[in-house]
Amino acid sequence: MMKMNATMMKIKIWKECNGLKCGINAYGDLFLGDDKSGYNLRDTPENRERILKDFEYYAERRIIKSHY
């Protein structure tokens, strides 16, 4: 059986800002993160709302931080 690595995964990115991304990964889970850290959740309406809310929060912090 072939293992899937990060370069082989197909993902659907909903939003991206300064390296932060959110969307659905190859396994059908929601994700939020960058190349250093992040998290996954099952795809439910409540979790989609949480991911998008968290994305807006962290994206805003990155934009503010990048201006200093």
Secondary structure, DSSP 8 states (H G I E B T S, - for coil): -----TTT---EEEEEETTEEEEE-TTS-EEEE-SS-EEEE---HHHHHHHHHHHHHHHHHHHHHHT-
